[in-house]
């Protein structure tokens, strides 16, 4: 009687090429969707793995996706002029200090395609920054400083001062340095609004320092912009131990910052021929 074969004793012979083809086909079926470089989408099906076009017939055409940040108005206008169209606009956001040309904005309401939305994916943005000079003075503004420190600051930055003349401000700063260690005695308001601060030395010799009611800086508000006249109001305070603290406050400079920002946006609008809107785009 013939001995029966157990399943473990049966040897199956398989074609390696067929096994490879089956594995590759299974891999294609497991991930059948293929995105083409032209923006179309295909799916690989088992009938000899032929590609079938299943792209959405209502899909939007391919478009530019680019967000460029520039450092000055000239670059903003040059870039916008290179890529603008009839639908491009400018949005100026003072809170963020940005002026942005939205190059693929929605079509005008007189266009045949209105109100179909556009992509709004291509933009160039001017990110304004305070100038180095303004940042340096703004850091000192609104605070009372020891007279020696403030006098040194005035001397180091006298080139930014328009009126009184820089030489006069240097002289004032040196007069203050000369009174360090002396005792503040009194202050007299002069007819022109200036103040005369009187100090007394150990030998009872009195020295007077006249400080102007205000002084004017000629510095740019924003990086890359032309200088502008900024008014500063001189401030002083008697401190303990016969010392005097000095400082200054801006006079209506915030109005000038807003006005100059609007001027930059308006100038960019004129250079590009694009309408400008003051505001911001909701996220």
Secondary structure, 3 states (H helix, E strand, C coil): CCCCCCHHHCCCCCCHHHHHHHHHHHHHHHCCEEECCCCCEEEECCCCCCEEECCCCCCCCCCCCEEEEECCHHHHHHHHHHHCCCCCEEEEECCCCEEEEECCCCCCCCCCCCCCCCCCCEEEEEECCECHHHHHHHHHCCCCEEHHHHHHHHHHCHHHEEECCHHHHHHHHHHHHHCCCCEEEEEEECCCCCEEEEEECCCCCEEEEEECCEEEEEEECECCCCEEEEEEEEEEEECHHHCEEEEEEECCHHHHHHHHHHHHHHHHHHHHCCCEEECCCCC
